[in-house]
């Protein structure tokens, strides 16, 4: 029997062995139920959609808050091998704020916009994860599709974009389509990098891959055996794993060590080969993931 997408994603998000954790905060928002737990060593934010499943969205070590807990968050810095000194960064999806906060600490002069649709998530990030905005780190509470469309109208450009928007089920459907990715591409500067957090165990793996390849012309996978998969692409010529390894050797720095990664480690997890079905149907605003999964369910 086919595994459901929701169960797969929840399994992927629950990193590490199960630990007893106490709930220290819980609040229903307009979009999901937001819960914060404390297992003694980590503070974690969880989302539940329609009251069914909980998934880890963000965690922070209590005794080492700078160190990134999840490997996918470390892989999100793969683009530094393309653009080692980003000056304008866009992060879609806040969670506990670990990715924008790391950019802020690594590049204090960079302008960083973080877009989060749910004000309850912002409240939790500030209250439990020590996340703070400042003159160079801005939090925008808005649907990312609306924000990017407006940014395109204003001719705003970013040289590093991270797509990391998740709810209690998976990525919101309107942030998975070719039209959305074309809007993102329009605000990506020449030479700009796009990193997108997805999952290699998703039932939509082939379709997601085909959609990104259709929008950008090429993609590279950066992924682990855990089921995490980040898509690397952008407005630059394709870069091979061999080139990434060479760049990592040249650009690696001790400044990355407090966050738990090296560029060499990231480069070793780059995959050149296309391991998806290139005939898979591209996701569009008219043919969204729900259409696809409903079709598969009826065909089982």
C-alpha positions as CSV (number, residue, x, y, z in Angstrom):
1,X,0.0,0.0,0.0
2,X,1.4,3.4,-0.9
3,X,2.7,5.4,2.0
4,X,0.9,8.7,2.4
5,X,2.9,11.9,1.9
6,X,2.0,13.3,5.3
7,X,3.3,10.2,7.1
8,X,6.5,10.2,5.1
9,X,7.2,13.9,5.8
10,X,6.4,13.6,9.5
11,X,8.9,10.7,9.8
12,X,11.5,12.7,8.0
13,X,11.1,15.7,10.2
14,X,11.4,13.8,13.5
15,X,15.1,13.7,13.7
16,X,17.0,11.5,16.0
17,X,15.8,9.0,18.7
18,X,12.5,9.6,20.5
19,X,13.0,11.5,23.7
20,X,10.5,12.4,26.4
21,X,9.7,16.1,26.0
22,X,7.3,18.3,27.9
23,X,5.1,20.8,26.2
24,X,5.9,24.3,27.4
25,X,3.7,26.3,24.9
26,X,0.8,25.5,22.6
27,X,-1.4,27.8,20.5
28,X,-3.7,27.3,17.6
29,X,-3.2,29.8,14.8
30,X,-5.1,30.5,11.6
31,X,-2.8,28.0,9.8
32,X,-1.8,25.2,12.2
33,X,-1.4,24.3,15.8
34,X,2.0,25.6,17.1
35,X,3.6,23.7,19.9
36,X,6.9,24.2,21.7
37,X,8.6,21.3,23.6
38,X,11.6,21.0,25.9
39,X,13.4,17.6,26.1
40,X,16.1,18.8,28.4
41,X,18.7,19.5,25.8
42,X,16.6,21.1,23.0
43,X,13.8,23.5,22.5
44,X,11.7,22.4,19.5
45,X,8.8,24.0,17.5
46,X,6.2,21.6,16.1
47,X,3.3,22.2,13.7
48,X,0.1,20.1,13.5
49,X,-2.3,20.5,10.6
50,X,-6.0,19.7,11.1
51,X,-5.1,18.2,14.5
52,X,-3.6,15.0,13.0
53,X,0.1,14.9,13.0
54,X,3.0,16.8,14.6
55,X,6.2,17.5,12.8
56,X,9.5,19.1,14.0
57,X,9.9,22.4,12.3
58,X,12.8,23.9,14.2
59,X,15.0,22.9,17.2
60,X,17.7,24.7,19.1
61,X,20.3,23.3,21.5
62,X,19.8,24.9,24.9
63,X,23.6,24.9,25.7
64,X,24.8,25.8,22.1
65,X,22.1,27.9,20.3
66,X,24.4,28.8,17.4
67,X,24.9,25.1,16.3
68,X,22.4,24.1,13.7
69,X,20.4,21.0,14.9
70,X,19.1,19.7,11.6
71,X,21.3,18.7,8.8
72,X,19.0,20.3,6.2
73,X,19.6,23.7,7.8
74,X,23.4,23.2,7.4
75,X,22.9,22.1,3.7
76,X,21.0,25.4,3.1
77,X,24.4,27.1,3.0
78,X,25.5,25.2,-0.1
79,X,25.0,28.4,-2.1
80,X,28.0,29.9,-0.4
81,X,30.2,27.9,-2.8
82,X,28.6,29.9,-5.6
83,X,28.2,33.3,-3.9
84,X,30.5,33.4,-0.8
85,X,29.5,36.9,0.2
86,X,25.8,37.4,-0.3
87,X,24.6,41.0,0.2
88,X,20.8,40.6,0.0
89,X,19.2,37.4,1.2
90,X,15.6,36.2,1.2
91,X,14.4,33.4,3.5
92,X,10.9,32.1,2.9
93,X,9.7,30.4,6.1
94,X,10.9,31.4,9.6
95,X,10.5,28.4,11.9
96,X,12.7,29.1,14.9
97,X,14.8,31.5,12.8
98,X,18.0,29.4,12.7
99,X,18.7,30.0,9.0
100,X,18.2,33.8,8.9
101,X,20.0,34.2,12.2
102,X,23.0,32.3,10.9
103,X,23.1,34.4,7.8
104,X,23.0,37.5,10.1
105,X,25.9,36.3,12.1
106,X,28.0,35.2,9.2
107,X,27.3,38.3,7.1
108,X,26.5,41.2,9.4
109,X,26.4,43.8,6.6
110,X,23.9,41.8,4.5
111,X,20.3,42.8,4.2
112,X,18.1,39.8,5.1
113,X,14.4,39.6,4.5
114,X,12.5,36.7,6.2
115,X,8.9,36.1,5.1
116,X,6.6,34.2,7.4
117,X,2.8,33.9,6.9
118,X,1.9,33.0,10.5
119,X,2.3,35.6,13.2
120,X,2.1,32.9,15.8
121,X,5.4,31.4,14.5
122,X,7.0,34.9,14.7
123,X,5.8,35.1,18.3
124,X,7.3,31.7,19.2
125,X,10.6,32.4,17.5
126,X,11.1,35.6,19.4
127,X,9.9,34.2,22.8
128,X,11.5,30.8,22.8
129,X,14.3,30.9,20.2
130,X,15.9,34.3,21.0
131,X,15.2,35.5,17.5
132,X,15.4,39.3,17.0
133,X,15.1,41.5,14.0
134,X,17.2,44.6,13.5
135,X,18.1,47.2,10.9
136,X,19.5,44.5,8.6
137,X,17.2,41.6,9.5
138,X,13.6,42.2,8.7
139,X,10.6,39.9,9.4
140,X,7.7,40.3,7.0
141,X,4.4,38.7,8.0
142,X,2.9,37.9,4.7
143,X,2.1,35.1,2.2
144,X,5.4,34.6,0.4
145,X,3.7,34.4,-3.0
146,X,2.3,37.9,-2.4
147,X,5.6,39.2,-1.1
148,X,7.6,37.9,-4.0
149,X,5.1,39.2,-6.6
150,X,5.3,42.7,-5.0
151,X,9.1,42.5,-4.9
152,X,9.1,41.7,-8.6
153,X,7.0,44.7,-9.3
154,X,9.4,46.9,-7.3
155,X,12.4,45.4,-9.2
156,X,13.9,44.1,-6.0
157,X,16.7,41.5,-6.5
158,X,18.2,39.0,-4.1
159,X,21.5,37.1,-4.6
160,X,20.6,34.3,-2.2
161,X,17.2,32.8,-1.7
162,X,16.2,30.0,0.6
163,X,12.8,28.4,0.3
164,X,11.9,26.7,3.6
165,X,8.2,27.1,3.9
166,X,6.4,24.2,5.6
167,X,3.1,23.7,7.4
168,X,1.9,20.6,9.3
169,X,1.6,18.6,6.1
170,X,4.2,19.7,3.6
171,X,5.1,22.7,1.5
172,X,2.0,24.9,0.8
173,X,0.7,24.0,-2.7
174,X,0.9,27.5,-4.1
175,X,4.7,27.5,-3.3
176,X,5.4,24.4,-5.4
177,X,4.3,25.4,-8.9
178,X,6.2,26.5,-11.9
179,X,4.4,29.9,-11.9
180,X,5.7,30.5,-8.3
181,X,9.2,29.5,-9.2
182,X,9.2,31.8,-12.2
183,X,8.1,34.6,-9.9
184,X,11.0,33.7,-7.6
185,X,13.4,33.6,-10.5
186,X,12.4,37.1,-11.5
187,X,13.7,38.5,-8.1
188,X,16.9,36.5,-8.3
189,X,19.9,38.6,-9.3
190,X,22.3,37.6,-12.0
191,X,24.5,35.0,-10.5
192,X,22.0,34.5,-7.7
193,X,21.5,31.3,-5.8
194,X,18.3,29.4,-5.0
195,X,18.2,26.7,-2.3
196,X,14.9,24.9,-1.7
197,X,14.2,22.5,1.1
198,X,12.2,19.4,0.0
199,X,12.3,15.7,0.7
200,X,13.7,12.8,-1.3
201,X,11.1,10.5,0.2
202,X,8.2,12.6,-1.0
203,X,5.6,11.1,-3.3
204,X,6.1,14.3,-5.3
205,X,9.8,13.9,-5.7
206,X,9.7,13.4,-9.5
207,X,7.2,16.2,-10.1
208,X,9.0,18.6,-7.8
209,X,12.3,17.9,-9.6
210,X,10.7,18.3,-13.0
211,X,9.1,21.5,-12.0
212,X,12.3,23.1,-10.7
213,X,14.2,21.9,-13.8
214,X,11.5,23.4,-16.0
215,X,11.6,26.8,-14.3
216,X,15.4,27.1,-14.1
217,X,16.7,24.8,-16.8
218,X,18.8,22.7,-14.4
219,X,19.1,21.6,-10.8
220,X,21.6,19.9,-8.5
221,X,20.5,17.7,-5.5
222,X,22.1,18.2,-2.2
223,X,20.8,15.3,-0.1
224,X,21.4,12.8,2.7
225,X,20.3,9.3,3.5
226,X,17.9,10.8,6.1
227,X,15.4,11.8,3.4
228,X,16.3,15.4,3.3
229,X,16.8,16.9,-0.1
230,X,17.8,20.5,-1.0
231,X,17.6,21.7,-4.5
232,X,20.4,24.0,-5.7
233,X,19.9,26.1,-8.8
234,X,19.8,29.8,-9.8
235,X,20.8,32.3,-12.3
236,X,24.3,30.9,-13.0
237,X,25.8,28.2,-15.2
238,X,25.5,24.7,-13.7
239,X,28.3,23.7,-11.4
240,X,29.5,20.1,-11.1
241,X,30.2,18.2,-7.8
242,X,33.9,18.3,-8.7
243,X,33.8,22.1,-9.1
244,X,31.9,22.4,-5.8
245,X,34.5,20.3,-4.0
246,X,37.3,22.5,-5.4
247,X,35.4,25.7,-4.3
248,X,34.9,24.2,-0.9
249,X,38.6,23.6,-0.4
250,X,39.2,27.3,-1.4
251,X,36.4,28.9,0.6
252,X,36.1,26.8,3.7
253,X,36.6,28.7,6.9
254,X,36.7,28.2,10.7
255,X,33.9,30.6,10.9
256,X,31.4,27.9,9.9
257,X,32.5,25.5,12.7
258,X,30.2,27.0,15.4
259,X,27.2,26.3,13.2
260,X,28.2,22.6,12.7
261,X,29.2,22.4,9.1
262,X,32.0,22.8,6.6
263,X,31.6,23.6,2.9
264,X,33.5,20.4,2.2
265,X,30.9,18.3,4.0
266,X,28.1,20.1,2.0
267,X,30.0,19.5,-1.3
268,X,30.4,15.8,-0.6
269,X,26.6,15.6,-0.5
270,X,26.0,17.2,-3.9
271,X,24.7,14.9,-6.6
272,X,25.2,15.6,-10.3
273,X,23.0,12.9,-11.7
274,X,19.3,13.3,-12.5
275,X,17.7,10.6,-10.4
276,X,14.1,11.6,-11.1
277,X,11.7,10.8,-13.9
278,X,12.1,13.6,-16.4
279,X,8.8,12.7,-18.0
280,X,7.0,13.5,-14.7
281,X,4.3,16.1,-15.0
282,X,5.3,19.7,-14.0
283,X,3.3,21.2,-11.1
284,X,1.4,24.3,-12.1
285,X,-1.3,26.6,-10.6
286,X,-3.8,24.6,-12.6
287,X,-2.3,21.2,-11.8
288,X,-1.3,21.4,-8.1
289,X,-0.1,18.6,-5.8
290,X,-3.6,17.8,-4.5
291,X,-4.7,17.0,-8.1
292,X,-1.7,14.7,-8.5
293,X,-2.0,12.8,-5.2
294,X,-5.8,12.5,-5.6
295,X,-5.2,10.9,-9.0
296,X,-2.7,8.5,-7.6
297,X,-5.1,7.5,-4.7
298,X,-7.9,6.8,-7.1
299,X,-5.6,4.7,-9.2
300,X,-4.4,2.5,-6.4
